[in-house]
């Protein structure tokens, strides 16, 4: 599955053999000034992981994988300019915060767009592709978590049709801070 953004850009699922590009883009994302609010790991933690970790990560989120799908926006020179991943959560399990999962849902994580490509519509296309994939695998809703102080991300998620659910969890890196759950149901927003 892929979507052409313009004559030169495309959004598509990653392939398992692209683990070096997965690693490179993740490390770039972790150096963004907003990374401490947007991601649950640091550059130092991620860069210390062995190649086998990145190979497994790519294989687990590659096109055709059942439990997750990573999407990328690819430029005309082959550079990956943005990404996000949708994790599949199933009823009867617990999520990363230990909360029970009550319905089949997609959980969007790892959202990143290179600064020079922000505001060009690429993130919207990434979200469209990801949400359509989630609906296609039977998700009842799509959710994501966003730090309470990450206003830029919250504004984008609202424009994309996501709304706060009222669920909050302590921020992993500092329990005095919170992350807010935003959700998109099949009958909500522009993606339904």
N, CA, C and O of each residue as an XYZ file, in Angstrom:
768
protein
N       0.848     -1.159      0.000
C       0.000      0.000      0.000
C       0.898      1.227      0.000
O       1.827      1.322      0.802
N       0.621      2.168     -0.899
C       1.363      3.426     -0.924
C       0.476      4.513     -1.512
O      -0.455      4.244     -2.272
N       0.789      5.740     -1.142
C       0.059      6.898     -1.618
C       1.048      7.899     -2.154
O       2.030      8.218     -1.483
N       0.814      8.400     -3.343
C       1.667      9.435     -3.903
C       1.220     10.776     -3.344
O       0.046     11.136     -3.432
N       2.164     11.513     -2.768
C       1.863     12.826     -2.201
C       1.940     13.875     -3.300
O       1.072     14.740     -3.412
N       2.969     13.790     -4.092
C       3.168     14.693     -5.221
C       3.905     13.882     -6.269
O       4.050     12.668     -6.128
N       4.369     14.534     -7.309
C       5.107     13.806     -8.340
C       6.379     13.170     -7.794
O       6.895     12.208     -8.363
N       6.884     13.716     -6.679
C       8.183     13.282     -6.188
C       8.169     12.561     -4.843
O       9.167     11.938     -4.479
N       7.068     12.629     -4.093
C       7.006     12.054     -2.752
C       5.953     10.961     -2.688
O       4.929     11.024     -3.368
N       6.223      9.949     -1.854
C       5.280      8.859     -1.666
C       5.257      8.472     -0.188
O       6.273      8.561      0.502
N       4.088      8.041      0.292
C       3.948      7.473      1.627
C       3.692      5.996      1.448
O       2.844      5.593      0.651
N       4.426      5.189      2.191
C       4.293      3.733      2.063
C       4.726      3.050      3.350
O       5.333      3.667      4.226
N       4.404      1.763      3.450
C       4.874      0.947      4.572
C       6.347      0.610      4.338
O       6.806      0.511      3.200
N       7.071      0.437      5.438
C       8.479      0.056      5.310
C       8.588     -1.411      4.921
O       7.626     -2.171      5.030
N       9.777     -1.794      4.466
C      10.113     -3.195      4.201
C      11.106     -3.651      5.266
O      11.866     -2.840      5.793
N      11.103     -4.922      5.578
C      11.958     -5.454      6.645
C      13.436     -5.191      6.390
O      14.204     -5.000      7.333
N      13.840     -5.182      5.118
C      15.268     -4.996      4.816
C      15.718     -3.533      4.918
O      16.877     -3.224      4.643
N      14.820     -2.643      5.307
C      15.155     -1.217      5.408
C      15.515     -0.806      6.844
O      15.347      0.356      7.215
N      15.996     -1.728      7.629
C      16.262     -1.461      9.035
C      17.290     -0.351      9.245
O      17.209      0.371     10.239
N      18.249     -0.196      8.340
C      19.234      0.884      8.537
C      18.565      2.254      8.392
O      18.920      3.193      9.104
N      17.612      2.372      7.486
C      16.882      3.635      7.329
C      15.956      3.867      8.526
O      15.787      5.004      8.964
N      15.357      2.798      9.056
C      14.532      2.898     10.261
C      15.387      3.456     11.401
O      14.979      4.383     12.102
N      16.554      2.889     11.572
C      17.461      3.327     12.635
C      17.874      4.782     12.441
O      17.817      5.572     13.383
N      18.281      5.135     11.248
C      18.756      6.496     10.964
C      17.675      7.544     11.251
O      17.948      8.565     11.883
N      16.442      7.288     10.782
C      15.372      8.259     10.993
C      15.002      8.359     12.475
O      14.726      9.451     12.973
N      14.995      7.237     13.173
C      14.688      7.266     14.613
C      15.744      8.067     15.371
O      15.408      8.872     16.240
N      17.003      7.852     15.048
C      18.066      8.597     15.729
C      17.975     10.087     15.415
O      18.222     10.919     16.288
N      17.624     10.428     14.183
C      17.412     11.839     13.841
C      16.255     12.415     14.650
O      16.353     13.529     15.165
N      15.162     11.665     14.765
C      13.993     12.125     15.521
C      14.355     12.382     16.979
O      13.867     13.336     17.583
N      15.201     11.539     17.538
C      15.563     11.667     18.941
C      16.492     12.844     19.216
O      16.783     13.154     20.372
N      16.958     13.501     18.152
C      17.769     14.706     18.315
C      16.949     15.982     18.117
O      17.473     17.085     18.270
N      15.674     15.838     17.778
C      14.790     16.987     17.617
C      14.600     17.665     18.980
O      14.560     16.983     20.004
N      14.483     18.995     19.002
C      14.285     19.679     20.286
C      13.057     19.214     21.076
O      13.054     19.307     22.304
N      12.027     18.722     20.406
C      10.819     18.253     21.101
C      10.917     16.784     21.532
O       9.998     16.273     22.173
N      11.992     16.115     21.199
C      12.133     14.684     21.493
C      11.882     14.323     22.956
O      11.238     13.306     23.215
N      12.362     15.112     23.929
C      12.105     14.725     25.318
C      10.614     14.658     25.688
O      10.238     13.937     26.612
N       9.775     15.403     24.973
C       8.328     15.353     25.213
C       7.621     14.353     24.310
O       6.531     13.887     24.640
N       8.225     14.021     23.183
C       7.545     13.215     22.171
C       7.899     11.729     22.204
O       7.114     10.896     21.753
N       9.058     11.398     22.726
C       9.510     10.002     22.675
C       9.885      9.510     24.060
O      10.271     10.296     24.925
N       9.771      8.221     24.262
C      10.019      7.633     25.573
C      11.434      7.086     25.725
O      11.731      6.391     26.696
N      12.295      7.392     24.782
C      13.694      6.995     24.898
C      14.565      8.150     24.447
O      14.099      9.077     23.785
N      15.827      8.081     24.811
C      16.764      9.133     24.434
C      17.626      8.684     23.265
O      17.676      7.503     22.922
N      18.297      9.646     22.667
C      19.234      9.339     21.588
C      20.300      8.350     22.077
O      20.611      7.380     21.387
N      20.847      8.596     23.247
C      21.906      7.709     23.769
C      21.404      6.282     23.957
O      22.109      5.326     23.634
N      20.180      6.135     24.481
C      19.616      4.792     24.652
C      19.437      4.093     23.312
O      19.813      2.931     23.158
N      18.870      4.795     22.353
C      18.597      4.189     21.045
C      19.872      3.886     20.275
O      19.984      2.834     19.645
N      20.834      4.800     20.322
C      22.071      4.591     19.545
C      22.913      3.460     20.110
O      23.766      2.920     19.405
N      22.695      3.088     21.366
C      23.457      1.994     21.975
C      22.894      0.611     21.625
O      23.526     -0.406     21.913
N      21.718      0.572     21.010
C      21.096     -0.720     20.696
C      21.807     -1.387     19.528
O      22.228     -0.706     18.593
N      21.947     -2.710     19.569
C      22.646     -3.428     18.495
C      21.833     -3.471     17.206
O      20.621     -3.255     17.212
N      22.510     -3.748     16.116
C      21.833     -3.857     14.821
C      20.695     -4.873     14.855
O      19.681     -4.690     14.183
N      20.858     -5.942     15.634
C      19.806     -6.963     15.707
C      18.491     -6.363     16.222
O      17.416     -6.780     15.794
N      18.568     -5.390     17.137
C      17.362     -4.718     17.623
C      16.651     -4.018     16.477
O      15.435     -4.149     16.333
N      17.388     -3.279     15.659
C      16.803     -2.513     14.557
C      16.266     -3.448     13.477
O      15.246     -3.155     12.853
N      16.943     -4.560     13.257
C      16.467     -5.540     12.282
C      15.128     -6.124     12.733
O      14.202     -6.255     11.932
N      15.031     -6.474     14.017
C      13.779     -7.021     14.548
C      12.676     -5.970     14.544
O      11.521     -6.272     14.245
N      13.038     -4.742     14.875
C      12.052     -3.653     14.889
C      11.469     -3.448     13.496
O      10.254     -3.320     13.344
N      12.318     -3.417     12.490
C      11.848     -3.235     11.111
C      11.000     -4.424     10.659
O       9.953     -4.238     10.040
N      11.441     -5.628     10.960
C      10.685     -6.811     10.545
C       9.307     -6.846     11.192
O       8.338     -7.273     10.565
N       9.215     -6.397     12.446
C       7.947     -6.427     13.174
C       6.955     -5.365     12.748
O       5.773     -5.450     13.080
N       7.424     -4.357     12.010
C       6.535     -3.264     11.585
C       6.538     -3.073     10.068
O       6.086     -2.046      9.562
N       7.047     -4.066      9.356
C       7.148     -3.968      7.901
C       5.840     -4.316      7.222
O       4.933     -4.887      7.828
N       5.763     -3.963      5.966
C       4.584     -4.288      5.162
C       4.269     -5.770      5.304
O       5.138     -6.621      5.116
N       3.030     -6.066      5.636
C       2.603     -7.443      5.809
C       2.665     -7.937      7.243
O       2.123     -9.001      7.541
N       3.309     -7.198      8.143
C       3.354     -7.597      9.546
C       1.962     -7.444     10.154
O       1.209     -6.549      9.769
N       1.622     -8.310     11.096
C       0.274     -8.303     11.661
C       0.134     -7.418     12.892
O      -0.942     -6.864     13.122
N       1.179     -7.269     13.684
C       1.066     -6.579     14.954
C       1.372     -5.100     14.921
O       1.100     -4.388     15.887
N       1.936     -4.625     13.818
C       2.299     -3.211     13.706
C       2.596     -2.899     12.252
O       2.864     -3.790     11.446
N       2.542     -1.615     11.936
C       2.898     -1.159     10.593
C       3.550      0.203     10.727
O       2.976      1.122     11.311
N       4.774      0.332     10.174
C       5.448      1.623     10.149
C       5.315      2.204      8.750
O       5.577      1.534      7.751
N       4.902      3.471      8.701
C       4.758      4.183      7.443
C       5.814      5.266      7.356
O       6.197      5.856      8.366
N       6.289      5.528      6.129
C       7.276      6.582      5.906
C       6.860      7.427      4.714
O       6.226      6.949      3.774
N       7.238      8.703      4.782
C       7.135      9.592      3.633
C       8.526      9.628      3.019
O       9.502      9.945      3.698
N       8.614      9.303      1.734
C       9.900      9.190      1.054
C      10.000     10.263     -0.021
O       9.105     10.416     -0.853
N      11.116     11.009      0.011
C      11.340     12.079     -0.953
C      11.897     11.577     -2.259
O      12.186     10.387     -2.389
N      12.057     12.466     -3.244
C      12.502     12.093     -4.584
C      13.908     11.497     -4.612
O      14.242     10.726     -5.512
N      14.724     11.854     -3.630
C      16.080     11.316     -3.573
C      16.155     10.040     -2.743
O      17.245      9.522     -2.501
N      15.004      9.531     -2.306
C      14.958      8.326     -1.486
C      15.062      8.598      0.003
O      14.971      7.671      0.807
N      15.253      9.878      0.389
C      15.363     10.217      1.809
C      14.017     10.056      2.494
O      12.984     10.473      1.970
N      14.041      9.446      3.671
C      12.839      9.336      4.479
C      12.665     10.650      5.215
O      13.528     11.045      5.999
N      11.552     11.332      4.966
C      11.347     12.659      5.554
C      10.403     12.634      6.743
O      10.344     13.609      7.492
N       9.664     11.554      6.939
C       8.753     11.455      8.062
C       8.301     10.030      8.281
O       8.429      9.177      7.403
N       7.766      9.781      9.473
C       7.343      8.428      9.808
C       6.326      8.429     10.936
O       6.196      9.401     11.678
N       5.625      7.343     11.046
C       4.828      6.996     12.216
C       4.579      5.499     12.165
O       4.688      4.869     11.113
N       4.246      4.945     13.315
C       3.972      3.516     13.427
C       2.621      3.332     14.090
O       2.258      4.081     14.996
N       1.873      2.327     13.635
C       0.611      1.951     14.265
C       0.808      0.571     14.889
O       1.106     -0.401     14.196
N       0.637      0.502     16.209
C       0.669     -0.769     16.933
C      -0.755     -1.289     17.047
O      -1.686     -0.510     17.258
N      -0.932     -2.584     16.911
C      -2.252     -3.189     17.063
C      -2.408     -3.608     18.522
O      -1.574     -4.336     19.060
N      -3.482     -3.140     19.154
C      -3.790     -3.521     20.530
C      -5.103     -4.294     20.520
O      -6.065     -3.895     19.864
N      -5.133     -5.398     21.249
C      -6.302     -6.281     21.227
C      -6.921     -6.392     22.613
O      -6.225     -6.300     23.624
N      -8.253     -6.593     22.652
C      -8.948     -6.701     23.941
C      -8.366     -7.827     24.793
O      -7.930     -8.863     24.289
N      -8.376     -7.581     26.104
C      -7.890     -8.592     27.033
C      -6.405     -8.470     27.346
O      -5.880     -9.224     28.164
N      -5.721     -7.520     26.697
C      -4.305     -7.302     26.980
C      -4.174     -5.978     27.748
O      -5.163     -5.297     28.019
N      -2.946     -5.643     28.083
C      -2.679     -4.351     28.727
C      -1.768     -3.560     27.809
O      -0.931     -4.117     27.099
N      -1.951     -2.241     27.839
C      -1.123     -1.378     27.004
C       0.208     -1.093     27.703
O       0.474     -1.626     28.780
N       1.028     -0.264     27.093
C       2.358      0.046     27.611
C       2.315      0.676     29.001
O       3.285      0.574     29.752
N       1.199      1.328     29.356
C       1.064      1.975     30.664
C       0.425      1.048     31.690
O       0.214      1.448     32.835
N       0.113     -0.186     31.294
C      -0.502     -1.140     32.204
C      -2.010     -1.055     32.272
O      -2.634     -1.726     33.094
N      -2.612     -0.228     31.408
C      -4.069     -0.096     31.388
C      -4.684     -1.196     30.524
O      -4.092     -1.589     29.519
N      -5.861     -1.698     30.901
C      -6.484     -2.749     30.099
C      -6.939     -2.222     28.738
O      -7.442     -1.104     28.623
N      -6.755     -3.039     27.731
C      -7.231     -2.726     26.379
C      -8.613     -3.354     26.250
O      -8.774     -4.562     26.425
N      -9.597     -2.536     25.947
C     -10.982     -2.999     25.924
C     -11.523     -3.267     24.532
O     -12.581     -3.880     24.393
N     -10.814     -2.820     23.488
C     -11.307     -2.998     22.117
C     -10.107     -3.148     21.191
O      -8.984     -2.779     21.536
N     -10.365     -3.689     20.025
C      -9.303     -3.764     19.014
C      -9.057     -2.342     18.516
O      -9.979     -1.662     18.064
N      -7.803     -1.902     18.605
C      -7.506     -0.523     18.245
C      -6.091     -0.400     17.703
O      -5.226     -1.240     17.953
N      -5.888      0.670     16.957
C      -4.555      1.039     16.519
C      -4.010      2.090     17.463
O      -4.739      2.984     17.892
N      -2.734      1.988     17.788
C      -2.082      2.958     18.673
C      -0.933      3.592     17.889
O       0.065      2.935     17.595
N      -1.084      4.871     17.557
C      -0.071      5.587     16.778
C       1.070      6.006     17.695
O       0.848      6.629     18.733
N       2.288      5.659     17.304
C       3.497      6.008     18.058
C       4.579      6.467     17.087
O       4.473      6.271     15.876
N       5.614      7.076     17.636
C       6.799      7.401     16.844
C       6.565      8.385     15.719
O       7.186      8.268     14.662
N       5.681      9.358     15.918
C       5.391     10.335     14.874
C       6.557     11.319     14.766
O       6.968     11.923     15.757
N       7.080     11.470     13.549
C       8.181     12.421     13.334
C       8.185     12.879     11.883
O       8.023     12.083     10.958
N       8.372     14.171     11.712
C       8.562     14.764     10.385
C       9.784     15.664     10.468
O       9.899     16.484     11.379
N      10.693     15.510      9.518
C      11.875     16.385      9.513
C      11.406     17.843      9.447
O      10.465     18.156      8.717
N      12.056     18.734     10.206
C      11.588     20.127     10.299
C      11.385     20.805      8.949
O      10.419     21.550      8.779
N      12.257     20.569      8.001
C      12.150     21.245      6.705
C      10.964     20.753      5.869
O      10.658     21.337      4.829
N      10.299     19.689      6.314
C       9.143     19.150      5.590
C       7.829     19.348      6.353
O       6.772     18.925      5.884
N       7.891     19.983      7.512
C       6.670     20.235      8.282
C       5.835     21.304      7.583
O       6.367     22.240      6.985
N       4.515     21.142      7.674
C       3.617     22.119      7.075
C       3.385     21.923      5.594
O       2.739     22.754      4.955
N       3.899     20.838      5.034
C       3.759     20.575      3.592
C       2.639     19.578      3.285
O       2.387     19.277      2.118
N       1.967     19.064      4.313
C       0.899     18.100      4.099
C       1.331     16.651      4.194
O       0.495     15.753      4.091
N       2.618     16.402      4.387
C       3.102     15.022      4.428
C       2.607     14.282      5.667
O       2.264     13.102      5.590
N       2.568     14.972      6.814
C       2.115     14.313      8.040
C       0.654     13.908      7.900
O       0.262     12.837      8.365
N      -0.150     14.747      7.269
C      -1.556     14.416      7.055
C      -1.693     13.145      6.222
O      -2.527     12.290      6.523
N      -0.880     13.021      5.180
C      -0.945     11.830      4.332
C      -0.469     10.599      5.100
O      -1.044      9.521      4.949
N       0.579     10.746      5.927
C       1.020      9.638      6.782
C      -0.131      9.174      7.671
O      -0.398      7.977      7.777
N      -0.812     10.128      8.310
C      -1.931      9.778      9.180
C      -3.058      9.130      8.394
O      -3.632      8.142      8.853
N      -3.391      9.657      7.224
C      -4.441      9.049      6.406
C      -4.112      7.589      6.105
O      -4.961      6.711      6.258
N      -2.895      7.340      5.682
C      -2.473      5.971      5.331
C      -2.538      5.064      6.562
O      -3.027      3.937      6.485
N      -2.045      5.562      7.687
C      -2.022      4.771      8.914
C      -3.428      4.449      9.408
O      -3.710      3.314      9.791
N      -4.304      5.444      9.399
C      -5.666      5.237      9.877
C      -6.412      4.278      8.948
O      -7.142      3.407      9.422
N      -6.239      4.425      7.649
C      -6.894      3.499      6.718
C      -6.404      2.069      6.936
O      -7.184      1.120      6.851
N      -5.113      1.919      7.216
C      -4.575      0.586      7.506
C      -5.246      0.028      8.764
O      -5.654     -1.133      8.792
N      -5.356      0.864      9.807
C      -5.982      0.411     11.055
C      -7.427     -0.021     10.828
O      -7.852     -1.059     11.335
N      -8.184      0.772     10.068
C      -9.570      0.371      9.778
C      -9.570     -0.951      9.015
O     -10.417     -1.811      9.255
N      -8.626     -1.109      8.104
C      -8.561     -2.325      7.285
C      -8.268     -3.587      8.069
O      -8.600     -4.681      7.612
N      -7.658     -3.466      9.230
C      -7.385     -4.649     10.056
C      -8.424     -4.809     11.165
O      -8.248     -5.610     12.083
N      -9.510     -4.037     11.067
C     -10.624     -4.200     11.998
C     -10.548     -3.393     13.277
O     -11.237     -3.711     14.246
N      -9.725     -2.354     13.305
C      -9.662     -1.507     14.505
C     -10.985     -0.779     14.699
O     -11.594     -0.311     13.737
N     -11.419     -0.689     15.940
C     -12.630      0.065     16.271
C     -12.325      1.543     16.464
O     -13.192      2.399     16.288
N     -11.092      1.825     16.825
C     -10.654      3.211     16.980
C      -9.134      3.252     16.834
O      -8.457      2.225     16.864
N      -8.623      4.466     16.675
C      -7.181      4.701     16.636
C      -6.896      5.699     17.743
O      -7.639      6.663     17.923
N      -5.828      5.472     18.478
C      -5.490      6.367     19.574
C      -4.015      6.722     19.535
O      -3.225      6.120     18.808
N      -3.673      7.710     20.333
C      -2.278      8.093     20.515
C      -2.172      8.800     21.842
O      -3.174      9.235     22.410
N      -0.960      8.912     22.334
C      -0.692      9.629     23.574
C       0.183     10.829     23.221
O       1.082     10.739     22.385
N      -0.101     11.958     23.881
C       0.662     13.179     23.614
C       0.928     13.880     24.943
O       0.049     13.977     25.799
N       2.140     14.360     25.094
C       2.524     15.045     26.328
C       1.675     16.296     26.510
O       1.360     16.988     25.542
N       1.310     16.577     27.743
C       0.452     17.722     28.037
C       1.066     19.051     27.594
O       0.331     20.007     27.344
N       2.380     19.131     27.492
C       3.046     20.373     27.091
C       3.421     20.423     25.604
O       4.059     21.378     25.161
N       3.030     19.403     24.835
C       3.368     19.367     23.412
C       2.197     19.943     22.604
O       1.459     19.220     21.935
N       2.060     21.268     22.694
C       0.948     21.953     22.034
C       0.950     21.805     20.530
O      -0.113     21.657     19.928
N       2.121     21.841     19.902
C       2.200     21.705     18.442
C       1.580     20.385     18.005
O       0.775     20.352     17.074
N       1.954     19.297     18.676
C       1.406     17.985     18.318
C      -0.091     17.928     18.602
O      -0.851     17.398     17.792
N      -0.522     18.463     19.734
C      -1.947     18.443     20.054
C      -2.767     19.179     18.995
O      -3.837     18.714     18.602
N      -2.270     20.317     18.539
C      -3.005     21.071     17.504
C      -3.115     20.245     16.216
O      -4.176     20.206     15.593
N      -2.032     19.593     15.821
C      -2.094     18.768     14.606
C      -3.091     17.627     14.789
O      -3.915     17.384     13.907
N      -3.029     16.922     15.923
C      -3.908     15.775     16.131
C      -5.380     16.198     16.097
O      -6.223     15.469     15.574
N      -5.686     17.359     16.645
C      -7.062     17.866     16.590
C      -7.475     18.146     15.139
O      -8.584     17.805     14.729
N      -6.577     18.765     14.371
C      -6.890     19.020     12.952
C      -7.106     17.711     12.195
O      -7.889     17.667     11.246
N      -6.418     16.647     12.607
C      -6.552     15.346     11.956
C      -7.802     14.597     12.419
O      -8.059     13.486     11.954
N      -8.583     15.188     13.330
C      -9.825     14.574     13.765
C      -9.774     13.868     15.105
O     -10.799     13.375     15.574
N      -8.618     13.806     15.729
C      -8.485     13.167     17.034
C      -9.010     14.114     18.114
O      -8.880     15.333     18.004
N      -9.601     13.536     19.153
C     -10.116     14.322     20.269
C      -9.614     13.716     21.582
O      -9.382     12.509     21.659
N      -9.445     14.551     22.613
C      -9.044     14.011     23.917
C     -10.127     13.074     24.461
O     -11.317     13.381     24.390
N      -9.707     11.944     24.997
C     -10.657     10.980     25.557
C     -10.918     11.225     27.032
O     -11.890     10.710     27.585
N     -10.057     12.010     27.677
C     -10.149     12.209     29.118
C      -9.210     11.306     29.896
O      -9.008     11.507     31.094
N      -8.628     10.304     29.224
C      -7.667      9.408     29.870
C      -6.311     10.098     29.919
O      -5.849     10.651     28.921
N      -5.682     10.061     31.082
C      -4.321     10.570     31.237
C      -3.484      9.519     31.936
O      -3.995      8.714     32.715
N      -2.193      9.535     31.650
C      -1.248      8.646     32.327
C      -0.022      9.466     32.710
O       0.291     10.460     32.054
N       0.666      9.058     33.760
C       1.903      9.761     34.099
C       2.916      9.612     32.964
O       3.012      8.555     32.340
N       3.654     10.658     32.708
C       4.703     10.636     31.691
C       5.830      9.739     32.186
O       6.294      9.891     33.316
N       6.267      8.818     31.360
C       7.268      7.826     31.756
C       8.546      8.472     32.292
O       9.125      7.983     33.262
N       8.986      9.555     31.674
C      10.251     10.167     32.054
C      10.152     11.085     33.271
O      11.179     11.495     33.813
N       8.932     11.415     33.711
C       8.737     12.294     34.862
C       7.284     12.165     35.299
O       6.397     12.747     34.675
N       7.031     11.412     36.362
C       5.668     11.101     36.797
C       4.885     12.333     37.236
O       3.670     12.250     37.415
N       5.551     13.476     37.415
C       4.833     14.709     37.761
C       4.134     15.290     36.535
O       3.261     16.148     36.666
N       4.512     14.827     35.347
C       3.902     15.302     34.105
C       2.930     14.241     33.589
O       2.951     13.092     34.031
N       2.071     14.652     32.636
C       1.059     13.721     32.135
C       1.112     13.616     30.618
O       1.571     14.515     29.913
N       0.619     12.470     30.150
C       0.340     12.291     28.729
C      -1.162     12.152     28.601
O      -1.823     11.547     29.444
N      -1.688     12.723     27.530
C      -3.121     12.727     27.276
C      -3.423     11.770     26.132
O      -2.698     11.733     25.138
N      -4.493     10.996     26.273
C      -4.922     10.122     25.190
C      -5.838     10.900     24.253
O      -6.790     11.547     24.691
N      -5.538     10.828     22.962
C      -6.404     11.371     21.915
C      -6.902     10.181     21.107
O      -6.148      9.238     20.865
N      -8.174     10.214     20.686
C      -8.762      9.086     19.971
C      -9.477      9.545     18.703
O      -9.918     10.688     18.582
N      -9.572      8.618     17.780
C     -10.327      8.801     16.547
C     -11.150      7.538     16.346
O     -10.598      6.453     16.165
N     -12.483      7.681     16.379
C     -13.350      6.542     16.130
C     -13.714      6.492     14.653
O     -13.516      7.463     13.923
N     -14.242      5.367     14.224
C     -14.628      5.198     12.816
C     -15.614      6.264     12.361
O     -15.633      6.633     11.186
N     -16.432      6.759     13.282
C     -17.451      7.732     12.908
C     -17.029      9.172     13.214
O     -17.868     10.073     13.216
N     -15.742      9.394     13.470
C     -15.253     10.731     13.837
C     -14.299     11.262     12.779
O     -13.639     10.495     12.078
N     -14.237     12.550     12.675
C     -13.178     13.215     11.908
C     -13.146     12.901     10.434
O     -14.055     12.270      9.893
N     -12.105     13.342      9.804
C     -11.951     13.219      8.348
C     -11.483     11.844      7.917
O     -11.476     11.550      6.721
N     -11.093     10.991      8.853
C     -10.538      9.686      8.480
C     -11.580      8.587      8.526
O     -11.313      7.469      8.087
N     -12.771      8.882      9.052
C     -13.781      7.850      9.275
C     -14.378      7.393      8.022
O     -15.249      6.523      8.034
